[in-house]
Amino acid sequence: MFKILALAAATAMASASAEAQVSLGALSDRPASSMTPTEIKAHNQGLQANDPNFITCKRTEVTGSLARKLRVCRTQREWAAYSEQGSRTAQELADQVGRIAPQGN
């Protein structure tokens, strides 16, 4: 059951990421994760860190690997949408488990 819930959450987060894509000016034809660090630095120049178009990169662990990390870059707006979708998905799954789980003995 846990694997099903994790798969559902991962699927929902991937769709949130796709929905959150925003225009990055001249670089709008590429997602932020495919941009080089130099391109990201140039894009962020003149933007405050809390600007919705400011790009932040994070490294996430790759499932099944002890050392491999994946660089994920998104705008602040995309990270907020990703987080919001993850929270909604977690709440929906918790509600579903609550309805399915037996109540008492």
PAGUZA-699338 format. One record per atom (N, C-alpha, C, O): residue number from 1; residue in one letter; atom name; z, y, x. Coordinates in Angstrom, 3 decimals, m for minus. Layout:
% residues N
+-----+-----+------+----------+----------+----------+
:   n : res : atom :        w :        v :        u :
+-----+-----+------+----------+----------+----------+
: NUM :   A :   CA :        Z :        Y :        X :
...
+-----+-----+------+----------+----------+----------+
% end
This chain:
% residues 105
+-----+-----+------+----------+----------+----------+
:   n : res : atom :        w :        v :        u :
+-----+-----+------+----------+----------+----------+
:   1 :   M :    N :    0.000 :   m1.195 :    0.825 :
:   1 :   M :   CA :    0.000 :    0.000 :    0.000 :
:   1 :   M :    C :    0.000 :    1.257 :    0.867 :
:   1 :   M :    O :   m0.668 :    2.244 :    0.558 :
:   2 :   F :    N :    0.770 :    1.198 :    1.970 :
:   2 :   F :   CA :    0.834 :    2.362 :    2.852 :
:   2 :   F :    C :   m0.538 :    2.685 :    3.415 :
:   2 :   F :    O :   m0.901 :    3.857 :    3.516 :
:   3 :   K :    N :   m1.315 :    1.657 :    3.788 :
:   3 :   K :   CA :   m2.646 :    1.890 :    4.343 :
:   3 :   K :    C :   m3.546 :    2.562 :    3.318 :
:   3 :   K :    O :   m4.351 :    3.422 :    3.675 :
:   4 :   I :    N :   m3.422 :    2.183 :    2.050 :
:   4 :   I :   CA :   m4.227 :    2.797 :    0.992 :
:   4 :   I :    C :   m3.859 :    4.268 :    0.848 :
:   4 :   I :    O :   m4.734 :    5.124 :    0.722 :
:   5 :   L :    N :   m2.558 :    4.558 :    0.866 :
:   5 :   L :   CA :   m2.106 :    5.949 :    0.745 :
:   5 :   L :    C :   m2.568 :    6.776 :    1.941 :
:   5 :   L :    O :   m2.995 :    7.919 :    1.779 :
:   6 :   A :    N :   m2.485 :    6.202 :    3.141 :
:   6 :   A :   CA :   m2.922 :    6.931 :    4.338 :
:   6 :   A :    C :   m4.420 :    7.185 :    4.296 :
:   6 :   A :    O :   m4.880 :    8.262 :    4.674 :
:   7 :   L :    N :   m5.190 :    6.190 :    3.834 :
:   7 :   L :   CA :   m6.637 :    6.360 :    3.731 :
:   7 :   L :    C :   m6.980 :    7.435 :    2.703 :
:   7 :   L :    O :   m7.868 :    8.255 :    2.937 :
:   8 :   A :    N :   m6.289 :    7.436 :    1.576 :
:   8 :   A :   CA :   m6.535 :    8.456 :    0.553 :
:   8 :   A :    C :   m6.212 :    9.850 :    1.080 :
:   8 :   A :    O :   m6.945 :   10.804 :    0.818 :
:   9 :   A :    N :   m5.124 :    9.965 :    1.817 :
:   9 :   A :   CA :   m4.748 :   11.262 :    2.377 :
:   9 :   A :    C :   m5.772 :   11.726 :    3.406 :
:   9 :   A :    O :   m6.141 :   12.900 :    3.425 :
:  10 :   A :    N :   m6.235 :   10.817 :    4.262 :
:  10 :   A :   CA :   m7.234 :   11.186 :    5.274 :
:  10 :   A :    C :   m8.536 :   11.613 :    4.628 :
:  10 :   A :    O :   m9.174 :   12.563 :    5.082 :
:  11 :   T :    N :   m8.941 :   10.914 :    3.563 :
:  11 :   T :   CA :  m10.170 :   11.266 :    2.856 :
:  11 :   T :    C :  m10.048 :   12.645 :    2.224 :
:  11 :   T :    O :  m10.976 :   13.450 :    2.304 :
:  12 :   A :    N :   m8.915 :   12.919 :    1.599 :
:  12 :   A :   CA :   m8.707 :   14.221 :    0.966 :
:  12 :   A :    C :   m8.699 :   15.335 :    2.000 :
:  12 :   A :    O :   m9.236 :   16.414 :    1.748 :
:  13 :   M :    N :   m8.098 :   15.091 :    3.157 :
:  13 :   M :   CA :   m8.051 :   16.119 :    4.191 :
:  13 :   M :    C :   m9.440 :   16.385 :    4.759 :
:  13 :   M :    O :   m9.777 :   17.527 :    5.074 :
:  14 :   A :    N :  m10.243 :   15.336 :    4.892 :
:  14 :   A :   CA :  m11.606 :   15.530 :    5.390 :
:  14 :   A :    C :  m12.411 :   16.369 :    4.415 :
:  14 :   A :    O :  m13.195 :   17.223 :    4.831 :
:  15 :   S :    N :  m12.226 :   16.134 :    3.103 :
:  15 :   S :   CA :  m12.962 :   16.934 :    2.122 :
:  15 :   S :    C :  m12.469 :   18.373 :    2.128 :
:  15 :   S :    O :  m13.258 :   19.296 :    1.923 :
:  16 :   A :    N :  m11.179 :   18.578 :    2.359 :
:  16 :   A :   CA :  m10.648 :   19.940 :    2.434 :
:  16 :   A :    C :  m11.249 :   20.673 :    3.618 :
:  16 :   A :    O :  m11.553 :   21.863 :    3.533 :
:  17 :   S :    N :  m11.421 :   19.961 :    4.724 :
:  17 :   S :   CA :  m12.015 :   20.572 :    5.904 :
:  17 :   S :    C :  m13.452 :   20.990 :    5.625 :
:  17 :   S :    O :  m13.874 :   22.074 :    6.028 :
:  18 :   A :    N :  m14.196 :   20.144 :    4.946 :
:  18 :   A :   CA :  m15.588 :   20.474 :    4.620 :
:  18 :   A :    C :  m15.650 :   21.663 :    3.667 :
:  18 :   A :    O :  m16.521 :   22.522 :    3.807 :
:  19 :   E :    N :  m14.738 :   21.722 :    2.702 :
:  19 :   E :   CA :  m14.718 :   22.820 :    1.742 :
:  19 :   E :    C :  m14.317 :   24.131 :    2.390 :
:  19 :   E :    O :  m14.697 :   25.200 :    1.912 :
:  20 :   A :    N :  m13.551 :   24.066 :    3.477 :
:  20 :   A :   CA :  m12.999 :   25.265 :    4.091 :
:  20 :   A :    C :  m13.920 :   25.908 :    5.115 :
:  20 :   A :    O :  m13.567 :   26.941 :    5.683 :
:  21 :   Q :    N :  m15.091 :   25.329 :    5.370 :
:  21 :   Q :   CA :  m15.997 :   25.913 :    6.354 :
:  21 :   Q :    C :  m16.349 :   27.346 :    5.937 :
:  21 :   Q :    O :  m16.700 :   27.598 :    4.784 :
:  22 :   V :    N :  m16.252 :   28.264 :    6.875 :
:  22 :   V :   CA :  m16.549 :   29.665 :    6.603 :
:  22 :   V :    C :  m17.564 :   30.157 :    7.610 :
:  22 :   V :    O :  m17.790 :   29.518 :    8.637 :
:  23 :   S :    N :  m18.162 :   31.267 :    7.325 :
:  23 :   S :   CA :  m19.150 :   31.850 :    8.223 :
:  23 :   S :    C :  m18.478 :   32.366 :    9.484 :
:  23 :   S :    O :  m17.455 :   33.048 :    9.418 :
:  24 :   L :    N :  m19.051 :   32.041 :   10.620 :
:  24 :   L :   CA :  m18.525 :   32.516 :   11.892 :
:  24 :   L :    C :  m19.495 :   33.487 :   12.544 :
:  24 :   L :    O :  m19.639 :   33.504 :   13.766 :
:  25 :   G :    N :  m20.150 :   34.284 :   11.737 :
:  25 :   G :   CA :  m21.085 :   35.264 :   12.264 :
:  25 :   G :    C :  m22.305 :   34.583 :   12.850 :
:  25 :   G :    O :  m22.932 :   33.755 :   12.189 :
:  26 :   A :    N :  m22.651 :   34.923 :   14.092 :
:  26 :   A :   CA :  m23.834 :   34.369 :   14.746 :
:  26 :   A :    C :  m23.690 :   32.872 :   15.011 :
:  26 :   A :    O :  m24.689 :   32.186 :   15.226 :
:  27 :   L :    N :  m22.472 :   32.362 :   14.999 :
:  27 :   L :   CA :  m22.235 :   30.954 :   15.289 :
:  27 :   L :    C :  m22.040 :   30.138 :   14.008 :
:  27 :   L :    O :  m21.506 :   29.030 :   14.065 :
:  28 :   S :    N :  m22.459 :   30.658 :   12.866 :
:  28 :   S :   CA :  m22.186 :   30.031 :   11.573 :
:  28 :   S :    C :  m22.895 :   28.704 :   11.387 :
:  28 :   S :    O :  m22.538 :   27.946 :   10.484 :
:  29 :   D :    N :  m23.895 :   28.395 :   12.214 :
:  29 :   D :   CA :  m24.604 :   27.138 :   12.057 :
:  29 :   D :    C :  m23.857 :   25.964 :   12.685 :
:  29 :   D :    O :  m24.287 :   24.818 :   12.551 :
:  30 :   R :    N :  m22.749 :   26.232 :   13.366 :
:  30 :   R :   CA :  m21.968 :   25.187 :   14.017 :
:  30 :   R :    C :  m20.511 :   25.256 :   13.597 :
:  30 :   R :    O :  m19.952 :   26.345 :   13.472 :
:  31 :   P :    N :  m19.881 :   24.087 :   13.375 :
:  31 :   P :   CA :  m18.439 :   24.108 :   13.089 :
:  31 :   P :    C :  m17.657 :   24.531 :   14.329 :
:  31 :   P :    O :  m18.127 :   24.366 :   15.455 :
:  32 :   A :    N :  m16.481 :   25.068 :   14.117 :
:  32 :   A :   CA :  m15.675 :   25.574 :   15.228 :
:  32 :   A :    C :  m15.374 :   24.483 :   16.261 :
:  32 :   A :    O :  m15.302 :   24.782 :   17.454 :
:  33 :   S :    N :  m15.197 :   23.237 :   15.838 :
:  33 :   S :   CA :  m14.875 :   22.152 :   16.782 :
:  33 :   S :    C :  m16.004 :   21.849 :   17.752 :
:  33 :   S :    O :  m15.770 :   21.256 :   18.805 :
:  34 :   S :    N :  m17.224 :   22.246 :   17.414 :
:  34 :   S :   CA :  m18.339 :   21.977 :   18.324 :
:  34 :   S :    C :  m18.579 :   23.143 :   19.284 :
:  34 :   S :    O :  m19.432 :   23.054 :   20.167 :
:  35 :   M :    N :  m17.833 :   24.230 :   19.116 :
:  35 :   M :   CA :  m17.980 :   25.385 :   19.992 :
:  35 :   M :    C :  m17.261 :   25.141 :   21.310 :
:  35 :   M :    O :  m16.244 :   24.449 :   21.355 :
:  36 :   T :    N :  m17.793 :   25.710 :   22.372 :
:  36 :   T :   CA :  m17.138 :   25.601 :   23.677 :
:  36 :   T :    C :  m15.950 :   26.560 :   23.715 :
:  36 :   T :    O :  m15.906 :   27.519 :   22.944 :
:  37 :   P :    N :  m14.986 :   26.311 :   24.606 :
:  37 :   P :   CA :  m13.865 :   27.243 :   24.734 :
:  37 :   P :    C :  m14.319 :   28.677 :   25.010 :
:  37 :   P :    O :  m13.689 :   29.622 :   24.536 :
:  38 :   T :    N :  m15.405 :   28.850 :   25.770 :
:  38 :   T :   CA :  m15.919 :   30.193 :   26.052 :
:  38 :   T :    C :  m16.434 :   30.858 :   24.788 :
:  38 :   T :    O :  m16.200 :   32.048 :   24.573 :
:  39 :   E :    N :  m17.136 :   30.099 :   23.947 :
:  39 :   E :   CA :  m17.639 :   30.647 :   22.675 :
:  39 :   E :    C :  m16.490 :   31.016 :   21.745 :
:  39 :   E :    O :  m16.542 :   32.039 :   21.063 :
:  40 :   I :    N :  m15.460 :   30.185 :   21.719 :
:  40 :   I :   CA :  m14.300 :   30.464 :   20.869 :
:  40 :   I :    C :  m13.589 :   31.720 :   21.356 :
:  40 :   I :    O :  m13.188 :   32.566 :   20.556 :
:  41 :   K :    N :  m13.434 :   31.836 :   22.669 :
:  41 :   K :   CA :  m12.788 :   33.021 :   23.237 :
:  41 :   K :    C :  m13.577 :   34.281 :   22.885 :
:  41 :   K :    O :  m12.993 :   35.304 :   22.528 :
:  42 :   A :    N :  m14.911 :   34.204 :   22.987 :
:  42 :   A :   CA :  m15.759 :   35.349 :   22.647 :
:  42 :   A :    C :  m15.643 :   35.673 :   21.158 :
:  42 :   A :    O :  m15.590 :   36.840 :   20.771 :
:  43 :   H :    N :  m15.606 :   34.647 :   20.341 :
:  43 :   H :   CA :  m15.481 :   34.857 :   18.888 :
:  43 :   H :    C :  m14.145 :   35.522 :   18.546 :
:  43 :   H :    O :  m14.086 :   36.419 :   17.706 :
:  44 :   N :    N :  m13.075 :   35.072 :   19.208 :
:  44 :   N :   CA :  m11.731 :   35.575 :   18.906 :
:  44 :   N :    C :  m11.457 :   36.951 :   19.503 :
:  44 :   N :    O :  m10.483 :   37.603 :   19.124 :
:  45 :   Q :    N :  m12.291 :   37.399 :   20.421 :
:  45 :   Q :   CA :  m12.061 :   38.692 :   21.062 :
:  45 :   Q :    C :  m12.028 :   39.797 :   20.007 :
:  45 :   Q :    O :  m12.956 :   39.946 :   19.212 :
:  46 :   G :    N :  m10.965 :   40.548 :   20.018 :
:  46 :   G :   CA :  m10.806 :   41.652 :   19.072 :
:  46 :   G :    C :  m10.147 :   41.247 :   17.763 :
:  46 :   G :    O :   m9.870 :   42.107 :   16.927 :
:  47 :   L :    N :   m9.891 :   39.965 :   17.564 :
:  47 :   L :   CA :   m9.227 :   39.493 :   16.343 :
:  47 :   L :    C :   m7.754 :   39.250 :   16.616 :
:  47 :   L :    O :   m7.385 :   38.785 :   17.694 :
:  48 :   Q :    N :   m6.917 :   39.562 :   15.647 :
:  48 :   Q :   CA :   m5.501 :   39.234 :   15.731 :
:  48 :   Q :    C :   m5.332 :   37.740 :   15.447 :
:  48 :   Q :    O :   m6.157 :   37.146 :   14.754 :
:  49 :   A :    N :   m4.283 :   37.138 :   15.970 :
:  49 :   A :   CA :   m4.049 :   35.701 :   15.778 :
:  49 :   A :    C :   m3.861 :   35.336 :   14.310 :
:  49 :   A :    O :   m4.095 :   34.188 :   13.930 :
:  50 :   N :    N :   m3.444 :   36.284 :   13.479 :
:  50 :   N :   CA :   m3.261 :   35.982 :   12.050 :
:  50 :   N :    C :   m4.492 :   36.327 :   11.218 :
:  50 :   N :    O :   m4.452 :   36.216 :    9.992 :
:  51 :   D :    N :   m5.581 :   36.742 :   11.856 :
:  51 :   D :   CA :   m6.833 :   37.020 :   11.150 :
:  51 :   D :    C :   m7.388 :   35.705 :   10.591 :
:  51 :   D :    O :   m7.381 :   34.697 :   11.297 :
:  52 :   P :    N :   m7.868 :   35.691 :    9.341 :
:  52 :   P :   CA :   m8.388 :   34.457 :    8.749 :
:  52 :   P :    C :   m9.548 :   33.834 :    9.521 :
:  52 :   P :    O :   m9.788 :   32.633 :    9.393 :
:  53 :   N :    N :  m10.274 :   34.621 :   10.321 :
:  53 :   N :   CA :  m11.416 :   34.099 :   11.077 :
:  53 :   N :    C :  m11.084 :   33.739 :   12.522 :
:  53 :   N :    O :  m11.961 :   33.305 :   13.268 :
:  54 :   F :    N :   m9.825 :   33.915 :   12.924 :
:  54 :   F :   CA :   m9.391 :   33.567 :   14.275 :
:  54 :   F :    C :   m9.415 :   32.049 :   14.420 :
:  54 :   F :    O :   m8.874 :   31.340 :   13.571 :
:  55 :   I :    N :  m10.032 :   31.544 :   15.477 :
:  55 :   I :   CA :  m10.157 :   30.101 :   15.678 :
:  55 :   I :    C :   m9.040 :   29.597 :   16.574 :
:  55 :   I :    O :   m8.781 :   30.151 :   17.642 :
:  56 :   T :    N :   m8.385 :   28.538 :   16.119 :
:  56 :   T :   CA :   m7.328 :   27.873 :   16.868 :
:  56 :   T :    C :   m7.707 :   26.409 :   17.045 :
:  56 :   T :    O :   m8.184 :   25.772 :   16.106 :
:  57 :   C :    N :   m7.501 :   25.879 :   18.231 :
:  57 :   C :   CA :   m7.786 :   24.469 :   18.501 :
:  57 :   C :    C :   m6.476 :   23.714 :   18.703 :
:  57 :   C :    O :   m5.524 :   24.226 :   19.293 :
:  58 :   K :    N :   m6.455 :   22.489 :   18.199 :
:  58 :   K :   CA :   m5.309 :   21.601 :   18.377 :
:  58 :   K :    C :   m5.837 :   20.256 :   18.839 :
:  58 :   K :    O :   m6.967 :   19.881 :   18.529 :
:  59 :   R :    N :   m5.025 :   19.543 :   19.571 :
:  59 :   R :   CA :   m5.388 :   18.195 :   20.005 :
:  59 :   R :    C :   m4.627 :   17.202 :   19.138 :
:  59 :   R :    O :   m3.411 :   17.307 :   18.979 :
:  60 :   T :    N :   m5.354 :   16.235 :   18.579 :
:  60 :   T :   CA :   m4.740 :   15.206 :   17.749 :
:  60 :   T :    C :   m4.975 :   13.844 :   18.385 :
:  60 :   T :    O :   m5.996 :   13.616 :   19.035 :
:  61 :   E :    N :   m4.032 :   12.952 :   18.194 :
:  61 :   E :   CA :   m4.143 :   11.612 :   18.740 :
:  61 :   E :    C :   m5.212 :   10.831 :   17.993 :
:  61 :   E :    O :   m5.375 :   10.986 :   16.782 :
:  62 :   V :    N :   m5.934 :    9.994 :   18.716 :
:  62 :   V :   CA :   m6.941 :    9.134 :   18.125 :
:  62 :   V :    C :   m6.279 :    7.803 :   17.803 :
:  62 :   V :    O :   m5.697 :    7.166 :   18.682 :
:  63 :   T :    N :   m6.365 :    7.384 :   16.548 :
:  63 :   T :   CA :   m5.764 :    6.138 :   16.124 :
:  63 :   T :    C :   m6.341 :    4.970 :   16.916 :
:  63 :   T :    O :   m7.558 :    4.843 :   17.051 :
:  64 :   G :    N :   m5.464 :    4.120 :   17.435 :
:  64 :   G :   CA :   m5.899 :    2.963 :   18.206 :
:  64 :   G :    C :   m6.006 :    3.227 :   19.690 :
:  64 :   G :    O :   m6.349 :    2.320 :   20.448 :
:  65 :   S :    N :   m5.724 :    4.437 :   20.128 :
:  65 :   S :   CA :   m5.811 :    4.772 :   21.544 :
:  65 :   S :    C :   m4.476 :    5.336 :   22.004 :
:  65 :   S :    O :   m3.835 :    6.113 :   21.296 :
:  66 :   L :    N :   m4.072 :    4.933 :   23.192 :
:  66 :   L :   CA :   m2.807 :    5.445 :   23.723 :
:  66 :   L :    C :   m2.966 :    6.783 :   24.429 :
:  66 :   L :    O :   m2.007 :    7.546 :   24.538 :
:  67 :   A :    N :   m4.163 :    7.070 :   24.905 :
:  67 :   A :   CA :   m4.355 :    8.274 :   25.704 :
:  67 :   A :    C :   m5.376 :    9.245 :   25.130 :
:  67 :   A :    O :   m5.295 :   10.440 :   25.415 :
:  68 :   R :    N :   m6.317 :    8.788 :   24.345 :
:  68 :   R :   CA :   m7.402 :    9.646 :   23.884 :
:  68 :   R :    C :   m6.910 :   10.675 :   22.864 :
:  68 :   R :    O :   m6.136 :   10.362 :   21.960 :
:  69 :   K :    N :   m7.374 :   11.889 :   23.036 :
:  69 :   K :   CA :   m7.051 :   12.987 :   22.115 :
:  69 :   K :    C :   m8.353 :   13.590 :   21.611 :
:  69 :   K :    O :   m9.360 :   13.600 :   22.319 :
:  70 :   L :    N :   m8.324 :   14.081 :   20.410 :
:  70 :   L :   CA :   m9.481 :   14.715 :   19.800 :
:  70 :   L :    C :   m9.185 :   16.195 :   19.627 :
:  70 :   L :    O :   m8.142 :   16.566 :   19.090 :
:  71 :   R :    N :  m10.105 :   17.043 :   20.084 :
:  71 :   R :   CA :   m9.927 :   18.488 :   19.932 :
:  71 :   R :    C :  m10.464 :   18.886 :   18.564 :
:  71 :   R :    O :  m11.627 :   18.636 :   18.248 :
:  72 :   V :    N :   m9.612 :   19.505 :   17.759 :
:  72 :   V :   CA :   m9.994 :   19.968 :   16.430 :
:  72 :   V :    C :   m9.810 :   21.473 :   16.401 :
:  72 :   V :    O :   m8.699 :   21.970 :   16.589 :
:  73 :   C :    N :  m10.892 :   22.201 :   16.166 :
:  73 :   C :   CA :  m10.849 :   23.662 :   16.115 :
:  73 :   C :    C :  m11.227 :   24.103 :   14.712 :
:  73 :   C :    O :  m12.197 :   23.614 :   14.132 :
:  74 :   R :    N :  m10.453 :   25.029 :   14.177 :
:  74 :   R :   CA :  m10.712 :   25.571 :   12.849 :
:  74 :   R :    C :  m10.268 :   27.032 :   12.829 :
:  74 :   R :    O :   m9.480 :   27.479 :   13.661 :
:  75 :   T :    N :  m10.801 :   27.755 :   11.853 :
:  75 :   T :   CA :  m10.319 :   29.118 :   11.658 :
:  75 :   T :    C :   m8.949 :   29.042 :   11.001 :
:  75 :   T :    O :   m8.566 :   28.000 :   10.470 :
:  76 :   Q :    N :   m8.213 :   30.146 :   11.037 :
:  76 :   Q :   CA :   m6.909 :   30.181 :   10.367 :
:  76 :   Q :    C :   m7.077 :   29.862 :    8.875 :
:  76 :   Q :    O :   m6.242 :   29.181 :    8.279 :
:  77 :   R :    N :   m8.157 :   30.360 :    8.289 :
:  77 :   R :   CA :   m8.427 :   30.095 :    6.865 :
:  77 :   R :    C :   m8.609 :   28.594 :    6.624 :
:  77 :   R :    O :   m8.088 :   28.048 :    5.652 :
:  78 :   E :    N :   m9.351 :   27.932 :    7.517 :
:  78 :   E :   CA :   m9.580 :   26.490 :    7.385 :
:  78 :   E :    C :   m8.293 :   25.702 :    7.588 :
:  78 :   E :    O :   m8.038 :   24.742 :    6.861 :
:  79 :   W :    N :   m7.469 :   26.096 :    8.577 :
:  79 :   W :   CA :   m6.189 :   25.408 :    8.786 :
:  79 :   W :    C :   m5.301 :   25.550 :    7.553 :
:  79 :   W :    O :   m4.635 :   24.592 :    7.160 :
:  80 :   A :    N :   m5.284 :   26.732 :    6.937 :
:  80 :   A :   CA :   m4.468 :   26.940 :    5.735 :
:  80 :   A :    C :   m4.963 :   26.063 :    4.586 :
:  80 :   A :    O :   m4.157 :   25.465 :    3.873 :
:  81 :   A :    N :   m6.283 :   25.982 :    4.402 :
:  81 :   A :   CA :   m6.845 :   25.139 :    3.344 :
:  81 :   A :    C :   m6.554 :   23.667 :    3.621 :
:  81 :   A :    O :   m6.237 :   22.912 :    2.702 :
:  82 :   Y :    N :   m6.660 :   23.263 :    4.874 :
:  82 :   Y :   CA :   m6.376 :   21.887 :    5.285 :
:  82 :   Y :    C :   m4.922 :   21.529 :    4.971 :
:  82 :   Y :    O :   m4.638 :   20.462 :    4.428 :
:  83 :   S :    N :   m4.023 :   22.421 :    5.314 :
:  83 :   S :   CA :   m2.602 :   22.205 :    5.066 :
:  83 :   S :    C :   m2.309 :   22.152 :    3.570 :
:  83 :   S :    O :   m1.565 :   21.287 :    3.108 :
:  84 :   E :    N :   m2.892 :   23.075 :    2.820 :
:  84 :   E :   CA :   m2.691 :   23.114 :    1.373 :
:  84 :   E :    C :   m3.201 :   21.834 :    0.713 :
:  84 :   E :    O :   m2.527 :   21.268 :   m0.148 :
:  85 :   Q :    N :   m4.391 :   21.374 :    1.114 :
:  85 :   Q :   CA :   m4.947 :   20.150 :    0.546 :
:  85 :   Q :    C :   m4.072 :   18.948 :    0.902 :
:  85 :   Q :    O :   m3.852 :   18.066 :    0.072 :
:  86 :   G :    N :   m3.580 :   18.918 :    2.126 :
:  86 :   G :   CA :   m2.690 :   17.830 :    2.535 :
:  86 :   G :    C :   m1.414 :   17.811 :    1.710 :
:  86 :   G :    O :   m0.938 :   16.742 :    1.328 :
:  87 :   S :    N :   m0.856 :   18.986 :    1.431 :
:  87 :   S :   CA :    0.348 :   19.077 :    0.608 :
:  87 :   S :    C :    0.074 :   18.614 :   m0.814 :
:  87 :   S :    O :    0.878 :   17.894 :   m1.405 :
:  88 :   R :    N :   m1.077 :   19.035 :   m1.367 :
:  88 :   R :   CA :   m1.442 :   18.601 :   m2.727 :
:  88 :   R :    C :   m1.625 :   17.090 :   m2.784 :
:  88 :   R :    O :   m1.157 :   16.435 :   m3.715 :
:  89 :   T :    N :   m2.309 :   16.540 :   m1.780 :
:  89 :   T :   CA :   m2.555 :   15.102 :   m1.749 :
:  89 :   T :    C :   m1.249 :   14.335 :   m1.631 :
:  89 :   T :    O :   m1.047 :   13.338 :   m2.324 :
:  90 :   A :    N :   m0.364 :   14.793 :   m0.760 :
:  90 :   A :   CA :    0.929 :   14.131 :   m0.599 :
:  90 :   A :    C :    1.719 :   14.169 :   m1.905 :
:  90 :   A :    O :    2.349 :   13.179 :   m2.276 :
:  91 :   Q :    N :    1.689 :   15.296 :   m2.598 :
:  91 :   Q :   CA :    2.407 :   15.406 :   m3.868 :
:  91 :   Q :    C :    1.803 :   14.482 :   m4.910 :
:  91 :   Q :    O :    2.531 :   13.822 :   m5.650 :
:  92 :   E :    N :    0.468 :   14.429 :   m4.976 :
:  92 :   E :   CA :   m0.199 :   13.537 :   m5.931 :
:  92 :   E :    C :    0.138 :   12.079 :   m5.648 :
:  92 :   E :    O :    0.396 :   11.309 :   m6.573 :
:  93 :   L :    N :    0.137 :   11.692 :   m4.360 :
:  93 :   L :   CA :    0.464 :   10.314 :   m4.008 :
:  93 :   L :    C :    1.917 :    9.992 :   m4.328 :
:  93 :   L :    O :    2.218 :    8.901 :   m4.813 :
:  94 :   A :    N :    2.817 :   10.930 :   m4.061 :
:  94 :   A :   CA :    4.227 :   10.719 :   m4.382 :
:  94 :   A :    C :    4.408 :   10.572 :   m5.887 :
:  94 :   A :    O :    5.192 :    9.739 :   m6.341 :
:  95 :   D :    N :    3.692 :   11.373 :   m6.658 :
:  95 :   D :   CA :    3.766 :   11.261 :   m8.114 :
:  95 :   D :    C :    3.247 :    9.908 :   m8.582 :
:  95 :   D :    O :    3.838 :    9.293 :   m9.469 :
:  96 :   Q :    N :    2.143 :    9.435 :   m7.994 :
:  96 :   Q :   CA :    1.581 :    8.135 :   m8.369 :
:  96 :   Q :    C :    2.524 :    6.999 :   m8.015 :
:  96 :   Q :    O :    2.719 :    6.083 :   m8.814 :
:  97 :   V :    N :    3.111 :    7.049 :   m6.826 :
:  97 :   V :   CA :    4.048 :    6.008 :   m6.418 :
:  97 :   V :    C :    5.268 :    6.018 :   m7.332 :
:  97 :   V :    O :    5.795 :    4.960 :   m7.677 :
:  98 :   G :    N :    5.717 :    7.203 :   m7.725 :
:  98 :   G :   CA :    6.838 :    7.326 :   m8.634 :
:  98 :   G :    C :    6.567 :    6.696 :   m9.992 :
:  98 :   G :    O :    7.469 :    6.143 :  m10.620 :
:  99 :   R :    N :    5.308 :    6.783 :  m10.443 :
:  99 :   R :   CA :    4.949 :    6.183 :  m11.737 :
:  99 :   R :    C :    4.782 :    4.673 :  m11.619 :
:  99 :   R :    O :    5.020 :    3.941 :  m12.580 :
: 100 :   I :    N :    4.368 :    4.202 :  m10.431 :
: 100 :   I :   CA :    4.113 :    2.774 :  m10.249 :
: 100 :   I :    C :    5.388 :    2.008 :   m9.900 :
: 100 :   I :    O :    5.568 :    0.874 :  m10.344 :
: 101 :   A :    N :    6.268 :    2.612 :   m9.113 :
: 101 :   A :   CA :    7.466 :    1.934 :   m8.643 :
: 101 :   A :    C :    8.372 :    1.546 :   m9.811 :
: 101 :   A :    O :    8.550 :    2.319 :  m10.752 :
: 102 :   P :    N :    8.940 :    0.344 :   m9.740 :
: 102 :   P :   CA :    9.859 :   m0.076 :  m10.807 :
: 102 :   P :    C :   11.107 :    0.803 :  m10.818 :
: 102 :   P :    O :   11.605 :    1.212 :   m9.769 :
: 103 :   Q :    N :   11.589 :    1.077 :  m11.985 :
: 103 :   Q :   CA :   12.760 :    1.939 :  m12.155 :
: 103 :   Q :    C :   14.007 :    1.064 :  m12.351 :
: 103 :   Q :    O :   14.195 :    0.458 :  m13.406 :
: 104 :   G :    N :   14.844 :    1.011 :  m11.324 :
: 104 :   G :   CA :   16.121 :    0.287 :  m11.415 :
: 104 :   G :    C :   15.954 :   m1.220 :  m11.482 :
: 104 :   G :    O :   14.848 :   m1.743 :  m11.343 :
: 105 :   N :    N :   17.090 :   m1.928 :  m11.700 :
: 105 :   N :   CA :   17.056 :   m3.407 :  m11.769 :
: 105 :   N :    C :   17.290 :   m3.880 :  m13.153 :
: 105 :   N :    O :   17.297 :   m5.086 :  m13.400 :
+-----+-----+------+----------+----------+----------+
% end
